[in-house]
Amino acid sequence: MEMKKRLVKALDNQKGQSVVEYLVICGILIMAIVSMPSVYSTMSHTMKNKYRSYCFAVSISDPPRKEFDDSINQNADKIHEVLQAFKKLADLVKNVIMPDLFHGHLPDRETLQKLIDIIKSLF
């Protein structure tokens, strides 16, 4: 029983010693940082830059969502449809619609209806 009391007392003494060691080490580190302004300014500048970089990275790193991908695909399909309509319109205007005033050739009703249908498909 006596041995157990001595062991407990020895362990209690060591706990106090650890706290003193931690305080001494932290005190020395704080004194080193404060006594040399260049070290402090370098460390604070580095920490600020790292924090700003982290904040910037977090602010722009919004992962894409399925709704966003679906909207992009829908917009791409719409753009493809519009481009196809413009190609048809360009071919129609280039080949048929331009009147030949010297020979009296005007586009017929069917060609004009195609032109109107293409223009309506754009809207």
Phi, psi and omega in degrees: 000319179298322180296321181296319180295321179294320180296317179296318179296320180294320179293322178297321179295323181291327178297318178295323180294322180296319180297318179296319179297315178298318179296319179296314181296313179297321178298316179297317179296318179295318179296322180294320181290317183286323184288335179247098184298329181295323179293316180296314181294322178296315180294317182292321178296317179296316180296319179297316179297317179297320180294317178297318179297318179296314180299319179295316181297320180292323183290330182262355186264059175274113184294142180296145179252163180297322180298321180295314179298319179296319180293322178297317179295320178296317178296321178295320177296318179296317180296320178298317178297317180295317179297320177296320178295320178295322178297316178298317180297317179296317178297318181295315181292319183293319188268328193236315193290327184298116182289145177259096186290333181287329182253001177073030182262120176243155179293146180278175185297320181297319179295318178296324178294322175299317179299315180296318179297319179295316180296320178295326181293339178287335182249000000 
